Amino acid sequence: MRASDLLDQTKLATPDAAVEPLLLRRWSPRAFSDQAVSEDDLRTLFTAATWAASSYNEQPWRFVVGRRGDETYERIFGCLTEANRGWAGSAPVLFASFAKRTFTHNDQPNAVAPHDTGAASANLAIQATALGLYVHGMAGYDAPALRAALEVPEGFDPVACWALGYRGDPAALPEHFAQMERAPRQRKAIAEVVFARWGQPAW
């Protein structure tokens, strides 16, 4: 069995119930190949993001996208933590997500804007899986620096930074990251997170 096939098998999720197979295949690698992502695929990914559900159909998400070699990519990369810079530079695309703090129709605070931006990002991640692509979200970045580097206007908050591309060889990573890359995926049991009453499993 090829190493890539073995990794696919290792990373395939084992859920508590039958779910959409795309969800089982989605995971967040750190090793990316240098293969470019086409403009058509990028357009498809971000179109998928725009069709996420949102409160009052506000669509509070905004994305700033950089391709390796351009200024936006370098600005996003420069705002990542040292640990994330240790692997994210292998991805051909880096992007950042932002959430609009207020509703457009009444200028009142939108408390669920980060949630809705996350929903859009999840749509993107599933669409990426369908295209044979992978994304890895990062909380490790300097938010004020990212805001300044990307000239984000007042009223929008950074949510996450993301690496995007085709999967690469884990052997190219530092050893501690390579070990994480090869480890099976794990999730809490459904009984730990879904309740009929707080602390009482729904099933």
Summary of the structure (lengths in Angstrom):
residues: 203
radius of gyration: 18.0
end to end distance: 38.2
largest distance: 58.0
contacts: 581
relative contact order: 0.21
helix: 41%
strand: 20%
